[in-house]
Structures are given as C-alpha cells and as structure tokens.
Amino acid sequence: MLLISVSEIQSPRLTEIAAYLESKRHDGQIPRRTDLDPVLEIPRLASYLVLIERSPDGRYRIRLEGSVAIDIMGQDMTGKWVD
C-alpha cells in the first residue's frame, strides 16, 4: 500500500522510480530483490537508489547504494547493517 499515489509525487525521478517499483509488485506485495534489476532496467536512475534487504533473522542491510545517494550520505553504506 502506498502512502501517497504516484500522481502526487512532484519529482520526475521519484515518479519514474515509483512507477518502476509498482510495475514489479506481485499480488500487491513489495517487489523481491530478485524482481529488481535497476542497473539494467532504469540505469539513468540507479545512482539515486538505495536498496535495503531484510535478512532471515529480521535485520536490514544496505544491498545497493547509488553514487548520488553516497554523495548525499557522505559515505558508502553498501553491505552495512542499519539496525
């Protein structure tokens, strides 16, 4: 369930990313990591993305962090746990 609709998003980049993620949903569920390949499918936006995966024990880890996100955060968090 989205908190806002895609039509309410002001940023063209966020609109495209949201539409991409929506297109990958299965039965209303968020996409699985295996459903996503942003580097191949939306390469012009991959540098803005941060993908977080949930481990079987319930912890969360940064799976992929694009270069723009790294610049904003000031460090590369790829592979780091966020708990």
Buried (B, 14 or more C-beta within 10 A) or exposed (E): EEEEEBEEBEEEBEBBBBEBBEEBEEEEEEBEEEEBEBEEEBEEBBBBBBBEEEEEEEEEBBBBBBEBBBEEEEEEBBEEEEE
